[in-house]
Amino acid sequence: MKPARYFEGKTVLITGAGSGIGKALSETIMTWSPAALVLGDIDTAAVQANADALGPPARATQVDVTSEDSVRRMIDGAVADLGRLDVIINNAGIAAGGELQDYAFEDWRRILDVNLWGVIYGTTLAYRHMLRQGYGHIVNVASLGGLIPEPMAAAYSASKHAVVGLTSSLREEAHARGIHVSVVCPGVIDTPIFDRATYVGNVDGAAVKEGTLGHGPMRPGEAAHVICNGIARNDGVILVNPSDRLFWGLYRASPRALSPLHRYLAKYFREHFETNANEGD
Ligand SMILES: NC(=O)c1ccc[n+]([C@@H]2O[C@H](COP(=O)([O-])OP(=O)(O)OC[C@H]3O[C@@H](n4cnc5c(N)ncnc54)[C@H](O)[C@@H]3O)[C@@H](O)[C@H]2O)c1
């Protein structure tokens, strides 16, 4: 089957579909072939605007992925209205940056609530439906930082490593049940996530954004195209940016191989993205 026809006639639920990668995924799927899209986001206005722009059969729903009840309502509602759930893309996520000692535990909880618990709820509740149906595809959006270290973003990286572990384990567990399971691991994509991120300590968020996005990052539409192709092929791990294959390959061959680069990046971060407000403390 041609990748562009993979989503044809399917019921596809996407979280975090009001912005960035989730919005681009919905646009790509609708351009490829009409699918019954259920678009969830905590930002009701943004996701409604996206659904309106796409037109029927896309529909918007409000969801807070940190709430089991909210995710259950979204999934049960989609199945009740549309009769089945073919694909769920657990994409909603938030970012954070800064040195470990500066994170409040509340910062950790927020990151794990959205990035990990959001995926745990979405995966488990969708999987139960899919087991009853006997088919389905669960797609969880992690990050390259879920495959390799991401210094100065330890909480984010920890949440994404957990998503990779959950998803790759379930892929093997679900195989005999006929359920497909994939994890998406993008590098840097030019989305508003950098404006919304929590920066702890003396980190200058604007400098992080400028430094991270200053090297021609991939556009969300291009990323969505790569991701949709990976889903259609039922890839276990979907890498997005061309250079990511090299980084992941080097790290798998020898975790030490990337240490000089990561230590340089930590030093660069301290020198360029942190103000000296606490000097002398
Ligand atoms: N942009 C990147 O460079 C990049 C790289 C690797 C991984 N990712 C991952 O891709 C996913 C999408 O990120 P993006 O870059 O498109 O970010 P984004 O900020 O553009 O979009 C994220 C969306 O998630 C929604 N959201 C946040 N908290 C939510 C909650 N509690 N419940 C429901 N929705 C919620 C936001 O309202 C927003 O619409 C995230 O999981 C992110 O970690 C992004």
PDBQT file of the ligand as one rigid body, heavy atoms in Angstrom, charges set to zero:
ROOT
HETATM    1  N1  LIG A 301       9.920  20.805  18.481  1.00  0.00    +0.000 N 
HETATM    2  C1  LIG A 301      10.956  20.020  18.731  1.00  0.00    +0.000 C 
HETATM    3  O1  LIG A 301      12.127  20.390  18.491  1.00  0.00    +0.000 OA
HETATM    4  C2  LIG A 301      10.736  18.639  19.292  1.00  0.00    +0.000 A 
HETATM    5  C3  LIG A 301      11.833  17.747  19.313  1.00  0.00    +0.000 A 
HETATM    6  C4  LIG A 301      11.656  16.476  19.839  1.00  0.00    +0.000 A 
HETATM    7  C5  LIG A 301      10.421  16.090  20.317  1.00  0.00    +0.000 A 
HETATM    8  N2  LIG A 301       9.378  16.961  20.290  1.00  0.00    +0.000 N 
HETATM    9  C6  LIG A 301       8.097  16.509  20.852  1.00  0.00    +0.000 C 
HETATM   10  O2  LIG A 301       7.069  16.694  19.903  1.00  0.00    +0.000 OA
HETATM   11  C7  LIG A 301       5.826  16.842  20.578  1.00  0.00    +0.000 C 
HETATM   12  C8  LIG A 301       5.099  18.049  20.012  1.00  0.00    +0.000 C 
HETATM   13  O3  LIG A 301       5.881  19.197  20.307  1.00  0.00    +0.000 OA
HETATM   14  P1  LIG A 301       5.858  20.534  19.430  1.00  0.00    +0.000 P 
HETATM   15  O4  LIG A 301       7.263  20.890  19.161  1.00  0.00    +0.000 OA
HETATM   16  O5  LIG A 301       4.899  20.426  18.330  1.00  0.00    +0.000 OA
HETATM   17  O6  LIG A 301       5.341  21.562  20.562  1.00  0.00    +0.000 OA
HETATM   18  P2  LIG A 301       4.186  22.670  20.553  1.00  0.00    +0.000 P 
HETATM   19  O7  LIG A 301       4.367  23.425  21.817  1.00  0.00    +0.000 OA
HETATM   20  O8  LIG A 301       4.175  23.406  19.270  1.00  0.00    +0.000 OA
HETATM   21  O9  LIG A 301       2.852  21.781  20.633  1.00  0.00    +0.000 OA
HETATM   22  C9  LIG A 301       2.548  21.019  21.767  1.00  0.00    +0.000 C 
HETATM   23  C10 LIG A 301       1.052  21.010  21.943  1.00  0.00    +0.000 C 
HETATM   24  O10 LIG A 301       0.755  20.209  23.103  1.00  0.00    +0.000 OA
HETATM   25  C11 LIG A 301      -0.283  20.865  23.812  1.00  0.00    +0.000 C 
HETATM   26  N3  LIG A 301      -0.276  20.481  25.222  1.00  0.00    +0.000 N 
HETATM   27  C12 LIG A 301       0.619  20.826  26.184  1.00  0.00    +0.000 A 
HETATM   28  N4  LIG A 301       0.248  20.337  27.365  1.00  0.00    +0.000 NA
HETATM   29  C13 LIG A 301      -0.893  19.645  27.156  1.00  0.00    +0.000 A 
HETATM   30  C14 LIG A 301      -1.757  18.903  28.001  1.00  0.00    +0.000 A 
HETATM   31  N5  LIG A 301      -1.546  18.804  29.337  1.00  0.00    +0.000 N 
HETATM   32  N6  LIG A 301      -2.833  18.294  27.455  1.00  0.00    +0.000 NA
HETATM   33  C15 LIG A 301      -3.088  18.407  26.121  1.00  0.00    +0.000 A 
HETATM   34  N7  LIG A 301      -2.323  19.116  25.280  1.00  0.00    +0.000 NA
HETATM   35  C16 LIG A 301      -1.227  19.725  25.795  1.00  0.00    +0.000 A 
HETATM   36  C17 LIG A 301       0.005  22.360  23.639  1.00  0.00    +0.000 C 
HETATM   37  O11 LIG A 301      -1.162  23.149  23.896  1.00  0.00    +0.000 OA
HETATM   38  C18 LIG A 301       0.463  22.409  22.192  1.00  0.00    +0.000 C 
HETATM   39  O12 LIG A 301      -0.619  22.658  21.308  1.00  0.00    +0.000 OA
HETATM   40  C19 LIG A 301       6.163  16.960  22.068  1.00  0.00    +0.000 C 
HETATM   41  O13 LIG A 301       5.941  15.724  22.704  1.00  0.00    +0.000 OA
HETATM   42  C20 LIG A 301       7.644  17.309  22.064  1.00  0.00    +0.000 C 
HETATM   43  O14 LIG A 301       8.301  16.910  23.246  1.00  0.00    +0.000 OA
HETATM   44  C21 LIG A 301       9.501  18.235  19.788  1.00  0.00    +0.000 A 
ENDROOT
TORSDOF 0
